[in-house]
Amino acid sequence: MRDGPTWRIPVGILALLFAIMIYAVGVMWAGQWIGQLHVLLQTAIYLVLGIIWLLPLRRFLIWMETGRWG
C-alpha cells in the first residue's frame, strides 16, 4: 500500500473521463451508419462496442494504483 497520495489517481481519472468522452463521440458518429443496418446486426455491433472499451481498463486501473502496467 502507498503511504501518501499520488498524482496518478487524479490524472488517471481525468484521462479516463476524456477517453470515454472521445469513445462516446466516436460511437455516436458511427451510429448514423450503424442505424441503417439490420436490428440484429446493430445489436451485435453495440454489444461489441459496449464491451471493447473495458479491455484496457484493468491495466489502466492497476497503473493508477501501483504505477505498473500489469
Biopython code that builds the backbone (N, CA, C, O; Angstrom):
import numpy as np
from Bio.PDB.StructureBuilder import StructureBuilder

atoms = [
    (1, "MET", "N", (0.836, -1.188, 0.000)),
    (1, "MET", "CA", (0.000, 0.000, 0.000)),
    (1, "MET", "C", (0.880, 1.250, 0.000)),
    (1, "MET", "O", (2.021, 1.229, 0.460)),
    (2, "ARG", "N", (0.334, 2.304, -0.512)),
    (2, "ARG", "CA", (1.097, 3.554, -0.549)),
    (2, "ARG", "C", (0.877, 4.341, 0.747)),
    (2, "ARG", "O", (-0.144, 4.181, 1.416)),
    (3, "ASP", "N", (1.829, 5.175, 1.082)),
    (3, "ASP", "CA", (1.759, 5.954, 2.317)),
    (3, "ASP", "C", (1.013, 7.271, 2.133)),
    (3, "ASP", "O", (0.328, 7.735, 3.045)),
    (4, "GLY", "N", (1.144, 7.860, 0.971)),
    (4, "GLY", "CA", (0.527, 9.163, 0.743)),
    (4, "GLY", "C", (-0.187, 9.210, -0.587)),
    (4, "GLY", "O", (-0.192, 8.234, -1.337)),
    (5, "PRO", "N", (-0.790, 10.346, -0.876)),
    (5, "PRO", "CA", (-1.489, 10.485, -2.159)),
    (5, "PRO", "C", (-0.505, 10.459, -3.327)),
    (5, "PRO", "O", (0.675, 10.776, -3.181)),
    (6, "THR", "N", (-1.017, 10.081, -4.458)),
    (6, "THR", "CA", (-0.197, 10.007, -5.659)),
    (6, "THR", "C", (-0.866, 10.810, -6.771)),
    (6, "THR", "O", (-2.088, 10.956, -6.788)),
    (7, "TRP", "N", (-0.079, 11.318, -7.682)),
    (7, "TRP", "CA", (-0.605, 12.110, -8.793)),
    (7, "TRP", "C", (-1.318, 11.243, -9.814)),
    (7, "TRP", "O", (-2.114, 11.753, -10.602)),
    (8, "ARG", "N", (-1.051, 9.938, -9.819)),
    (8, "ARG", "CA", (-1.604, 9.062, -10.856)),
    (8, "ARG", "C", (-3.122, 8.942, -10.777)),
    (8, "ARG", "O", (-3.779, 8.792, -11.808)),
    (9, "ILE", "N", (-3.685, 9.005, -9.588)),
    (9, "ILE", "CA", (-5.129, 8.810, -9.458)),
    (9, "ILE", "C", (-5.911, 9.977, -10.067)),
    (9, "ILE", "O", (-6.769, 9.727, -10.913)),
    (10, "PRO", "N", (-5.665, 11.240, -9.687)),
    (10, "PRO", "CA", (-6.431, 12.313, -10.334)),
    (10, "PRO", "C", (-6.155, 12.429, -11.835)),
    (10, "PRO", "O", (-7.065, 12.687, -12.622)),
    (11, "VAL", "N", (-4.894, 12.235, -12.222)),
    (11, "VAL", "CA", (-4.564, 12.285, -13.651)),
    (11, "VAL", "C", (-5.234, 11.128, -14.380)),
    (11, "VAL", "O", (-5.751, 11.305, -15.483)),
    (12, "GLY", "N", (-5.230, 9.952, -13.776)),
    (12, "GLY", "CA", (-5.866, 8.790, -14.382)),
    (12, "GLY", "C", (-7.362, 8.957, -14.531)),
    (12, "GLY", "O", (-7.931, 8.561, -15.548)),
    (13, "ILE", "N", (-8.012, 9.542, -13.526)),
    (13, "ILE", "CA", (-9.454, 9.768, -13.610)),
    (13, "ILE", "C", (-9.770, 10.747, -14.729)),
    (13, "ILE", "O", (-10.697, 10.524, -15.507)),
    (14, "LEU", "N", (-9.004, 11.832, -14.815)),
    (14, "LEU", "CA", (-9.225, 12.797, -15.894)),
    (14, "LEU", "C", (-8.974, 12.167, -17.263)),
    (14, "LEU", "O", (-9.733, 12.404, -18.202)),
    (15, "ALA", "N", (-7.924, 11.376, -17.378)),
    (15, "ALA", "CA", (-7.632, 10.705, -18.648)),
    (15, "ALA", "C", (-8.731, 9.713, -19.003)),
    (15, "ALA", "O", (-9.111, 9.595, -20.168)),
    (16, "LEU", "N", (-9.237, 9.005, -18.011)),
    (16, "LEU", "CA", (-10.311, 8.046, -18.253)),
    (16, "LEU", "C", (-11.585, 8.755, -18.707)),
    (16, "LEU", "O", (-12.241, 8.299, -19.643)),
    (17, "LEU", "N", (-11.940, 9.852, -18.065)),
    (17, "LEU", "CA", (-13.119, 10.620, -18.480)),
    (17, "LEU", "C", (-12.957, 11.158, -19.898)),
    (17, "LEU", "O", (-13.894, 11.119, -20.695)),
    (18, "PHE", "N", (-11.769, 11.658, -20.206)),
    (18, "PHE", "CA", (-11.504, 12.166, -21.550)),
    (18, "PHE", "C", (-11.605, 11.048, -22.587)),
    (18, "PHE", "O", (-12.210, 11.230, -23.643)),
    (19, "ALA", "N", (-11.015, 9.901, -22.286)),
    (19, "ALA", "CA", (-11.047, 8.773, -23.226)),
    (19, "ALA", "C", (-12.474, 8.272, -23.438)),
    (19, "ALA", "O", (-12.849, 7.937, -24.562)),
    (20, "ILE", "N", (-13.269, 8.218, -22.379)),
    (20, "ILE", "CA", (-14.656, 7.771, -22.522)),
    (20, "ILE", "C", (-15.458, 8.770, -23.345)),
    (20, "ILE", "O", (-16.310, 8.373, -24.140)),
    (21, "MET", "N", (-15.194, 10.067, -23.164)),
    (21, "MET", "CA", (-15.898, 11.068, -23.974)),
    (21, "MET", "C", (-15.540, 10.924, -25.451)),
    (21, "MET", "O", (-16.422, 10.974, -26.309)),
    (22, "ILE", "N", (-14.261, 10.748, -25.752)),
    (22, "ILE", "CA", (-13.831, 10.568, -27.142)),
    (22, "ILE", "C", (-14.450, 9.302, -27.724)),
    (22, "ILE", "O", (-14.922, 9.302, -28.861)),
    (23, "TYR", "N", (-14.448, 8.232, -26.949)),
    (23, "TYR", "CA", (-15.030, 6.965, -27.387)),
    (23, "TYR", "C", (-16.524, 7.132, -27.655)),
    (23, "TYR", "O", (-17.029, 6.643, -28.665)),
    (24, "ALA", "N", (-17.234, 7.816, -26.758)),
    (24, "ALA", "CA", (-18.673, 8.022, -26.926)),
    (24, "ALA", "C", (-18.972, 8.859, -28.164)),
    (24, "ALA", "O", (-19.923, 8.574, -28.891)),
    (25, "VAL", "N", (-18.174, 9.881, -28.405)),
    (25, "VAL", "CA", (-18.366, 10.698, -29.607)),
    (25, "VAL", "C", (-18.132, 9.852, -30.852)),
    (25, "VAL", "O", (-18.861, 9.983, -31.835)),
    (26, "GLY", "N", (-17.128, 8.990, -30.820)),
    (26, "GLY", "CA", (-16.869, 8.102, -31.958)),
    (26, "GLY", "C", (-18.015, 7.140, -32.220)),
    (26, "GLY", "O", (-18.381, 6.900, -33.370)),
    (27, "VAL", "N", (-18.578, 6.595, -31.162)),
    (27, "VAL", "CA", (-19.715, 5.681, -31.328)),
    (27, "VAL", "C", (-20.931, 6.448, -31.834)),
    (27, "VAL", "O", (-21.667, 5.947, -32.684)),
    (28, "MET", "N", (-21.148, 7.656, -31.323)),
    (28, "MET", "CA", (-22.275, 8.461, -31.816)),
    (28, "MET", "C", (-22.087, 8.798, -33.292)),
    (28, "MET", "O", (-23.040, 8.764, -34.071)),
    (29, "TRP", "N", (-20.858, 9.122, -33.667)),
    (29, "TRP", "CA", (-20.571, 9.442, -35.059)),
    (29, "TRP", "C", (-20.821, 8.227, -35.947)),
    (29, "TRP", "O", (-21.401, 8.354, -37.026)),
    (30, "ALA", "N", (-20.389, 7.054, -35.500)),
    (30, "ALA", "CA", (-20.598, 5.829, -36.273)),
    (30, "ALA", "C", (-22.057, 5.390, -36.239)),
    (30, "ALA", "O", (-22.492, 4.622, -37.097)),
    (31, "GLY", "N", (-22.814, 5.868, -35.258)),
    (31, "GLY", "CA", (-24.211, 5.473, -35.114)),
    (31, "GLY", "C", (-25.080, 5.817, -36.307)),
    (31, "GLY", "O", (-26.076, 5.140, -36.560)),
    (32, "GLN", "N", (-24.726, 6.847, -37.040)),
    (32, "GLN", "CA", (-25.520, 7.200, -38.214)),
    (32, "GLN", "C", (-25.447, 6.118, -39.290)),
    (32, "GLN", "O", (-26.403, 5.930, -40.043)),
    (33, "TRP", "N", (-24.339, 5.419, -39.366)),
    (33, "TRP", "CA", (-24.230, 4.318, -40.325)),
    (33, "TRP", "C", (-24.714, 3.008, -39.720)),
    (33, "TRP", "O", (-25.316, 2.179, -40.403)),
    (34, "ILE", "N", (-24.448, 2.835, -38.451)),
    (34, "ILE", "CA", (-24.905, 1.613, -37.784)),
    (34, "ILE", "C", (-26.428, 1.570, -37.761)),
    (34, "ILE", "O", (-27.016, 0.495, -37.875)),
    (35, "GLY", "N", (-27.068, 2.712, -37.616)),
    (35, "GLY", "CA", (-28.527, 2.789, -37.567)),
    (35, "GLY", "C", (-29.214, 2.345, -38.846)),
    (35, "GLY", "O", (-30.413, 2.065, -38.834)),
    (36, "GLN", "N", (-28.488, 2.276, -39.936)),
    (36, "GLN", "CA", (-29.070, 1.857, -41.212)),
    (36, "GLN", "C", (-29.012, 0.349, -41.409)),
    (36, "GLN", "O", (-29.573, -0.171, -42.373)),
    (37, "LEU", "N", (-28.343, -0.353, -40.513)),
    (37, "LEU", "CA", (-28.187, -1.801, -40.634)),
    (37, "LEU", "C", (-29.373, -2.530, -40.014)),
    (37, "LEU", "O", (-30.200, -1.922, -39.335)),
    (38, "HIS", "N", (-29.447, -3.832, -40.252)),
    (38, "HIS", "CA", (-30.486, -4.671, -39.658)),
    (38, "HIS", "C", (-30.360, -4.635, -38.134)),
    (38, "HIS", "O", (-29.256, -4.523, -37.602)),
    (39, "VAL", "N", (-31.483, -4.728, -37.443)),
    (39, "VAL", "CA", (-31.502, -4.557, -35.988)),
    (39, "VAL", "C", (-30.635, -5.597, -35.263)),
    (39, "VAL", "O", (-30.028, -5.274, -34.243)),
    (40, "LEU", "N", (-30.566, -6.818, -35.760)),
    (40, "LEU", "CA", (-29.723, -7.826, -35.110)),
    (40, "LEU", "C", (-28.239, -7.498, -35.280)),
    (40, "LEU", "O", (-27.438, -7.708, -34.369)),
    (41, "LEU", "N", (-27.890, -6.988, -36.441)),
    (41, "LEU", "CA", (-26.504, -6.573, -36.667)),
    (41, "LEU", "C", (-26.159, -5.355, -35.805)),
    (41, "LEU", "O", (-25.052, -5.256, -35.274)),
    (42, "GLN", "N", (-27.107, -4.435, -35.673)),
    (42, "GLN", "CA", (-26.907, -3.287, -34.788)),
    (42, "GLN", "C", (-26.657, -3.738, -33.353)),
    (42, "GLN", "O", (-25.763, -3.234, -32.672)),
    (43, "THR", "N", (-27.466, -4.698, -32.910)),
    (43, "THR", "CA", (-27.326, -5.208, -31.546)),
    (43, "THR", "C", (-25.939, -5.798, -31.327)),
    (43, "THR", "O", (-25.296, -5.527, -30.313)),
    (44, "ALA", "N", (-25.482, -6.600, -32.276)),
    (44, "ALA", "CA", (-24.156, -7.210, -32.156)),
    (44, "ALA", "C", (-23.065, -6.143, -32.125)),
    (44, "ALA", "O", (-22.137, -6.224, -31.320)),
    (45, "ILE", "N", (-23.172, -5.154, -32.990)),
    (45, "ILE", "CA", (-22.162, -4.095, -33.047)),
    (45, "ILE", "C", (-22.129, -3.315, -31.744)),
    (45, "ILE", "O", (-21.054, -3.052, -31.204)),
    (46, "TYR", "N", (-23.303, -2.941, -31.230)),
    (46, "TYR", "CA", (-23.332, -2.164, -29.992)),
    (46, "TYR", "C", (-22.882, -2.985, -28.787)),
    (46, "TYR", "O", (-22.311, -2.435, -27.846)),
    (47, "LEU", "N", (-23.130, -4.287, -28.803)),
    (47, "LEU", "CA", (-22.608, -5.140, -27.732)),
    (47, "LEU", "C", (-21.079, -5.162, -27.753)),
    (47, "LEU", "O", (-20.430, -5.035, -26.714)),
    (48, "VAL", "N", (-20.518, -5.325, -28.946)),
    (48, "VAL", "CA", (-19.054, -5.335, -29.072)),
    (48, "VAL", "C", (-18.480, -3.977, -28.665)),
    (48, "VAL", "O", (-17.502, -3.916, -27.920)),
    (49, "LEU", "N", (-19.082, -2.893, -29.149)),
    (49, "LEU", "CA", (-18.582, -1.563, -28.804)),
    (49, "LEU", "C", (-18.760, -1.260, -27.322)),
    (49, "LEU", "O", (-17.962, -0.527, -26.737)),
    (50, "GLY", "N", (-19.798, -1.817, -26.716)),
    (50, "GLY", "CA", (-20.028, -1.601, -25.295)),
    (50, "GLY", "C", (-19.069, -2.361, -24.406)),
    (50, "GLY", "O", (-18.830, -1.963, -23.266)),
    (51, "ILE", "N", (-18.517, -3.450, -24.911)),
    (51, "ILE", "CA", (-17.607, -4.276, -24.114)),
    (51, "ILE", "C", (-16.145, -3.945, -24.396)),
    (51, "ILE", "O", (-15.309, -4.036, -23.497)),
    (52, "ILE", "N", (-15.828, -3.564, -25.622)),
    (52, "ILE", "CA", (-14.428, -3.418, -26.033)),
    (52, "ILE", "C", (-13.681, -2.341, -25.243)),
    (52, "ILE", "O", (-12.470, -2.453, -25.052)),
    (53, "TRP", "N", (-14.378, -1.309, -24.783)),
    (53, "TRP", "CA", (-13.678, -0.260, -24.040)),
    (53, "TRP", "C", (-13.237, -0.741, -22.664)),
    (53, "TRP", "O", (-12.387, -0.117, -22.029)),
    (54, "LEU", "N", (-13.809, -1.841, -22.204)),
    (54, "LEU", "CA", (-13.437, -2.375, -20.895)),
    (54, "LEU", "C", (-12.109, -3.137, -20.918)),
    (54, "LEU", "O", (-11.486, -3.316, -19.871)),
    (55, "LEU", "N", (-11.674, -3.582, -22.084)),
    (55, "LEU", "CA", (-10.475, -4.415, -22.177)),
    (55, "LEU", "C", (-9.217, -3.754, -21.595)),
    (55, "LEU", "O", (-8.515, -4.399, -20.816)),
    (56, "PRO", "N", (-8.906, -2.512, -21.934)),
    (56, "PRO", "CA", (-7.695, -1.916, -21.351)),
    (56, "PRO", "C", (-7.903, -1.348, -19.949)),
    (56, "PRO", "O", (-6.950, -0.887, -19.321)),
    (57, "LEU", "N", (-9.136, -1.378, -19.457)),
    (57, "LEU", "CA", (-9.438, -0.722, -18.189)),
    (57, "LEU", "C", (-8.710, -1.348, -17.006)),
    (57, "LEU", "O", (-8.253, -0.618, -16.126)),
    (58, "ARG", "N", (-8.587, -2.657, -16.952)),
    (58, "ARG", "CA", (-7.925, -3.326, -15.823)),
    (58, "ARG", "C", (-6.474, -2.868, -15.683)),
    (58, "ARG", "O", (-6.024, -2.510, -14.595)),
    (59, "ARG", "N", (-5.759, -2.886, -16.794)),
    (59, "ARG", "CA", (-4.347, -2.482, -16.748)),
    (59, "ARG", "C", (-4.215, -1.002, -16.378)),
    (59, "ARG", "O", (-3.296, -0.610, -15.659)),
    (60, "PHE", "N", (-5.142, -0.195, -16.878)),
    (60, "PHE", "CA", (-5.116, 1.233, -16.573)),
    (60, "PHE", "C", (-5.359, 1.474, -15.084)),
    (60, "PHE", "O", (-4.681, 2.303, -14.476)),
    (61, "LEU", "N", (-6.313, 0.764, -14.494)),
    (61, "LEU", "CA", (-6.589, 0.909, -13.066)),
    (61, "LEU", "C", (-5.419, 0.408, -12.222)),
    (61, "LEU", "O", (-5.117, 0.981, -11.175)),
    (62, "ILE", "N", (-4.764, -0.653, -12.672)),
    (62, "ILE", "CA", (-3.568, -1.135, -11.970)),
    (62, "ILE", "C", (-2.478, -0.065, -12.008)),
    (62, "ILE", "O", (-1.803, 0.170, -11.006)),
    (63, "TRP", "N", (-2.306, 0.580, -13.157)),
    (63, "TRP", "CA", (-1.315, 1.651, -13.261)),
    (63, "TRP", "C", (-1.656, 2.797, -12.310)),
    (63, "TRP", "O", (-0.775, 3.333, -11.637)),
    (64, "MET", "N", (-2.935, 3.171, -12.258)),
    (64, "MET", "CA", (-3.333, 4.256, -11.364)),
    (64, "MET", "C", (-2.996, 3.932, -9.910)),
    (64, "MET", "O", (-2.604, 4.818, -9.150)),
    (65, "GLU", "N", (-3.143, 2.698, -9.532)),
    (65, "GLU", "CA", (-2.940, 2.288, -8.140)),
    (65, "GLU", "C", (-1.466, 2.025, -7.811)),
    (65, "GLU", "O", (-1.001, 2.391, -6.732)),
    (66, "THR", "N", (-0.731, 1.395, -8.731)),
    (66, "THR", "CA", (0.624, 0.940, -8.407)),
    (66, "THR", "C", (1.735, 1.633, -9.193)),
    (66, "THR", "O", (2.877, 1.671, -8.736)),
    (67, "GLY", "N", (1.423, 2.174, -10.354)),
    (67, "GLY", "CA", (2.454, 2.752, -11.206)),
    (67, "GLY", "C", (3.034, 1.758, -12.193)),
    (67, "GLY", "O", (3.926, 2.104, -12.968)),
    (68, "ARG", "N", (2.540, 0.519, -12.176)),
    (68, "ARG", "CA", (2.985, -0.512, -13.123)),
    (68, "ARG", "C", (1.846, -0.794, -14.102)),
    (68, "ARG", "O", (0.682, -0.563, -13.772)),
    (69, "TRP", "N", (2.160, -1.286, -15.296)),
    (69, "TRP", "CA", (1.154, -1.583, -16.320)),
    (69, "TRP", "C", (0.722, -3.033, -16.289)),
    (69, "TRP", "O", (0.388, -3.562, -17.349)),
    (70, "GLY", "N", (0.703, -3.680, -15.221)),
    (70, "GLY", "CA", (0.241, -5.062, -15.249)),
    (70, "GLY", "C", (0.558, -5.786, -14.048)),
    (70, "GLY", "O", (0.228, -6.966, -13.934)),
]
sb = StructureBuilder()
sb.init_structure("model")
sb.init_model(0)
sb.init_chain("A")
sb.init_seg("    ")
for serial, (resi, resn, name, xyz) in enumerate(atoms, 1):
    if name == "N":
        sb.init_residue(resn, " ", resi, " ")
    sb.init_atom(name, np.array(xyz, "f"), 0.0, 1.0, " ", f" {name:<3s}", serial, name[0])
structure = sb.get_structure()
